[in-house]
Amino acid sequence: MRAIVIHDAKDLRIEETVSAEPGQGEVLIQLAAGGICGSDLHYYNHGGFGAIRLKQPMILGHEVSGYVSGLGEDVSDLQVGDLVAVSPSRPCRTCQYCQLGQHNHCENMRFYGSAMPFPHIQGAFREALVADASQCVKADGLSAGEAAMAEPFSVCLHATRRAGEMLGKRVLITGSGPIGALCVLAAKAAGAAEIVVTDLVDSALEFAAKVDASRVINVASDANALATYQTGKGYFDVLYECSGAAPALASGIAAMRPRGVILQLGLGGDMTVPMQAITAKELDLRGSFRFHEEFSMAVSLMQKGTVDVKPLISHTVSFDDAVRGFELANDRNQAMKTQIRFS
């Protein structure tokens, strides 16, 4: 069996790795599609991010779907041939946070393709994957590419739940990468009345427009474009900060109405936060990290046609062309979501 393995920055290889058979409560999945995430790109470009560094070769990938090809004992709700979206979130279910229902904060989390612990948690970009049946959500009616979008969309659904009431709200999204664009869909599904998206790259903003953002603004070409929203006490009720950039957070806060909610999704490293503005406007600053129970919800919303993620899948490359896929994903002037086709 082959897998996509990162050894160091810019050292990505397709290698043979050990095959496995499903045990009790597990299934064998022939991978069909896998999306290249921002964290995958951090490992590819820099060998890690922040204090998290590669210390050993690691299989990348956590946005995947595939077809069930084998069943372990005591698996009754899946059948061979089923297309499934595979959640990379594998909490222990026994630690204090799992017991509180906060599974995304599990103290013993096994999340595909993570160098946070050592030995690293190997990822899902491999031809065949053994997964817990509980990780798998049937994706009948979806393409393999759509099913692989369940993971990033779940991140946005979790953030939207963290925001609270969304019906009729005015929303600002800073950063129009895959997460920012998917937040447009999540906010719309939750009833937002107006959604404005900012970025520095026109092509990225074009994808936000494709999923029906109310307005897109290139703040690189028009640095004062948010000024009209910043007059008086501000305009927006909710801010999804998806860039991880301090200037984006600051400009977004200036455009917020009092008692609005800021959702910080971007993970660009430590940021300078304008606390006095947050205090004076009585804004709620809420972190949003990963997801858990939202995964099945993401699949369901796609199956029902409530959201359409297809316009955001910009490129698909073959498994053997994975390096080119990573280079494409690096180019924001071309790509939104680049996926790898495994079969």
Secondary structure, 3 states (H helix, E strand, C coil): CEEEEEEECCEEEEEECCCCCCCCCEEEEEEEEEECCHHHHHHHHHCEECCEECCCCEECCCEEEEEEEEECCCCCCCCCCCEEEECCEECCCCCHHHHCCCHHHCCCCEECCECCCCCCECCCCECEEEEEHHHEEECCCCCHHHHHCHHHHHHHHHHHHHHCCCCCCEEEEECCCHHHHHHHHHHHHCCCCEEEEEECCHHHHHHHHHCCCCEEEECCCCCCCCHHHHCCCCCEEEEEECCCCHHHHHHHHHCEEEEEEEEECCCCCCCCCCHHHHHHHCCEEEECCCCCCHHHHHHHHHHCCCCCCHHHEEEEEEHHHHHHHHHHHHCCCCCCEEEEECC
